[in-house]
Protein backbone atom coordinates (compact mmCIF):
# COMPACT_ATOMS: atom_id res chain seq x y z
CA UNK A 1 0.00 0.00 0.00
CA UNK A 2 1.38 3.38 -0.97
CA UNK A 3 1.11 6.46 1.18
CA UNK A 4 0.44 9.84 -0.48
CA UNK A 5 4.17 10.66 -0.40
CA UNK A 6 5.35 7.32 -1.86
CA UNK A 7 6.32 7.21 -5.50
CA UNK A 8 4.67 4.38 -7.46
CA UNK A 9 7.77 4.19 -9.66
CA UNK A 10 11.43 4.63 -8.82
CA UNK A 11 14.25 4.88 -11.34
CA UNK A 12 17.88 5.16 -10.32
CA UNK A 13 20.97 5.67 -12.38
CA UNK A 14 24.40 6.96 -11.43
CA UNK A 15 25.40 7.35 -15.10
CA UNK A 16 25.11 11.14 -15.25
CA UNK A 17 27.17 11.83 -12.14
CA UNK A 18 29.71 9.22 -13.26
CA UNK A 19 30.02 10.94 -16.65
CA UNK A 20 30.17 14.48 -15.26
CA UNK A 21 32.21 14.00 -12.09
CA UNK A 22 33.81 10.59 -12.41
CA UNK A 23 31.97 9.42 -9.29
CA UNK A 24 31.19 5.70 -8.98
CA UNK A 25 28.38 4.24 -6.92
CA UNK A 26 29.35 1.56 -4.40
CA UNK A 27 25.93 -0.08 -4.48
CA UNK A 28 23.28 -0.53 -7.15
CA UNK A 29 19.58 0.17 -6.69
CA UNK A 30 18.72 -3.52 -6.23
CA UNK A 31 21.31 -3.86 -3.47
CA UNK A 32 19.99 -0.79 -1.66
CA UNK A 33 16.38 -1.99 -1.85
CA UNK A 34 17.38 -5.46 -0.64
CA UNK A 35 19.36 -3.98 2.24
CA UNK A 36 16.47 -1.72 3.25
CA UNK A 37 14.04 -4.63 3.21
CA UNK A 38 16.38 -6.82 5.27
CA UNK A 39 16.73 -4.01 7.82
CA UNK A 40 12.95 -3.63 8.00
CA UNK A 41 12.53 -7.36 8.63
CA UNK A 42 15.17 -7.21 11.40
CA UNK A 43 13.36 -4.30 13.07
CA UNK A 44 9.95 -5.92 12.67
CA UNK A 45 10.45 -9.70 12.97
CA UNK A 46 6.75 -10.33 12.37
CA UNK A 47 6.97 -8.74 8.91
CA UNK A 48 6.49 -11.05 5.96
CA UNK A 49 9.67 -12.29 4.36
CA UNK A 50 8.19 -13.19 0.95
Protein Blocks (a to p, Z undefined) as FASTA:
>chain_A
ZZfkbcfbdcddfklmmmmnopacfbdfklmmmmmmmmmmmmmmmbcfZZ
